[in-house]
Amino acid sequence: MSAGGDAGAGGRPAIVPFGDGALLVVLGERIDAVLNRRVHVLAAAVRAARSADPRWGAPVPAYASLLVPYDPLAMEQAEANERLGALAASAGEDEAVAEVEGELVEIPVRYGGGDGPDLDEVAARLGLAPEEVIALHAGMTYGVFMLGFAPGFGYLATLPPALVLPRRATPRTRVPVGSVAIAGEQTAVYPVATPGGWHLIGRTDLSVWDPRRDPPALLRPGQRVRFRPVDG
């Protein structure tokens, strides 16, 4: 199958070299909950293999692909490809994917006002009342598809279709830490103060990134997240 196809739809995942010491397993090219669960099942299989074979490195999940490092001085690329292909085949079975249910993390959120300065605009653009936006956003359980952009920044999906909006036309130069935001089909919590172009609908006091904590990131790929509205 090509890198643009989806594993489990009559083909095998594409495994392509990624530099001299890693392989990229491509399961698809779209944001999809089932594809992402397959990624996390494969990541768990690689971690288990790594415990018995230190030639493997720590896997790095993305939306629909998994980066798997290996020691090129101890393992030939052909062997790594063959072993990873076998892991991908077993991890792609529907039974394994159906059993995936990550740890649930609850995040308290103050919606609107100074904490969510874009809430009213978002509601108006979507033809909803602000209270409806809050109910829809807090009524879903999201998967942590991957981490990226900034330390501890989890890409959470999938938003209800009624809340899907493109990013802001003009990004902010500074988004406050703890801001809860939406863009496209995703939602997120800004772990640090940083520039950003997502719509800010609320804010949490829960720290999703703390270098003094072990591990520093509260969210991990494969977990589930729910947002709970709270008063200021």
N, C-alpha and C positions, 0 to 999 in steps of 0.2 A: 504494500500500500504506500501511497505517497505521504509526505509529511503533512499534507493538508487534510488527510482523511482522519477517521475516528477509529480507534481500536475497539474491538467488540462488534464492529459492523461488517463482519466478513473478512477482516484483514488483520495483520499483525502490526504492532507498533513499529514505527521507524526508529532505528537506532543509528545515530550518526556521530562521527568523531567530533569532539569539542576540544580543540587543542591537542597537545601530546599526552595528556594525562586524565582525560575525562570522556565520557560518552553522554550524549543527550538522547533520552527516550522521548519520542514525540507521539503523544496519543491523539492529538487533534489541535485545532487552532481556533477554539472558541471558548467563551466562558460558559461552562456547563457543570452542574452539580455532580452528575454521574461521572463525567470525565475526571473531575477533580478528585472524587473519591477514589477512582482507579489510581490516580497519581499517588495518593496517600497510602493506599494498600501496597503499591510497589515500593514506596519509600520505606515502609515498615519491613518489607521483605529484605530490602538491601541492608537496613540496619541490623536485622537478624543475621544475615550472611556475614556482615562485617564483624560481628562478635566472634565468629569462628575463623574468619579470614581477614587479617589486618591489612591486606593489600587493598581493600576497598576503603574509600574515603566516605565522609558524611554526605548523604544525598541532599539535594537542594530542590524542593518542590516549587513548581510554578502553576499557572492556571491549568494547563493540559500537557505539561512536559515535566521531566525529572532529569536534573543534572546529576550524574554519578561519577565522582572522581575515583581514580585508581592509581596505584603506584606503577608507573610505566617501566621502572627498573626491575620490578619483581613479577610483572604480569604483561604478557604480550597483548596487543590490542585485539587480536583475533580471539584469544581466550576470554578476555573481558567481555567482548561482544557476545560470545556464545553463552557464557554464564549469565549475563544480564538478560539475554533473550529468553532463557529458560525461566528466570525469575519473573520476567514480564508476562510470560504466557500463563503461569500459575496465578499471578496476582490479578490478572485480567478476568478471571472467572467470575461470573455473575454472583455466585454464592458468597465469594470473599468480599465483593464490593457491597453487597446488601447488608453485611454484618458490620460495616463501618459506622460508628456513631461516636464522634469525638466528645471529649469533656465539654460540659456546658459552662460558659462564663457569662455572668449577668453584669451588665454595666448600667449604673444609675445615671440618668440624664435629666438635666434641666433644659427644657425645650423653649425656644423663642426668646424674646426680649434681648437683653444685651448678650446672653449666652448663645443665642441662635439668631443672629441678625438677618439671615436670609430667609427665615421661615415664612414670613408674610409674602415675600416676593415669590418664593417657590410655590406656595399655595395658590397665589393668583395665576401664575403661569400654568399650573396644572388644573385650574378650575375647581379647586377644593378649598374648604375652610382649613385654617391652620390646625384645628383640632382633628380634622380628618387625616392630615399629613402625619401628625403625631401618632394617631391610632394605627395607621398603616405601617409606619416605620417601626413602632414598638410591638406590633402584632406578629412579626416574622421571626423565625430562627434562622440565623445566617451562618454559613460556613466560612471559616478562615481559609481562603483559597491559597494565599501565599503571603509572605512578608517582603517588603521592598520600599523603595523611594527614600525612606528615613528609618533609622533604627527603631524596631518595634512597630512599624506601620503595617497593620494587617489589612489586606484587601478582603472585604466581607461581601458575600453575595448569597442569594440574589435578591435585589429589591423587588417589591411588587411592581408590576407593569405601570400602575397608575402613578408611581413616583419617579419614573425614569426621565431624567433631564440631561442634556449635554453639560459639560463643564462651563463655568463662567467665561464670558467672552474676554474679560480682563482679570487675570489672577491677582490675588492680594500679595503684597510684598511680605506680609507677616500674618500668619494664622496663629491664634493663641493655643498653647498647649491644652490638650483635653477637648478640643473642638470636635463635635460629632458632625459629620458631613456626608453628603451624597453627591454622586456624579455617575452618569450612565446607569448601569445596572448594579452599581456597587455603593456601599457605605463604608465609613472608616472613622477611626478616632485618631486625631493628630497627636503623636506621642511627644513631640517637642514643638516649640515655636519655630515655624518655617514658612517660607512662601508656599502658596497653594491656590489652586483654581477650583476647588470643590465648593458646593453650596453649604454654608454653615447653618444647621438647623437646631443645634443644641450644644451642650458642653457637659463634661463629666469631671468630677474631682478624682476619679479613680486613675491612678498612675499606670499607664500601659507600658511605660519604659522607665526603668530605674537601674542605672549602672551598679548600684550598691546591692541590688537583689540578685539572687541566683535561682533561675536565669533572669537576666535583666528584662527580657520581654515578657509581658503578661500573656500575650496571645501567641499561639503556636499554630502553624499550618495543620489543618485537620480538626481543630477544635470547632465548637459551635458557640454562637454569641446571641444573646437576647439583650435588648435595651429596655430599661424600666424607667418610666417617667417619674420624676420626683419634683417636689416643690423647691424653690430656692432657699 
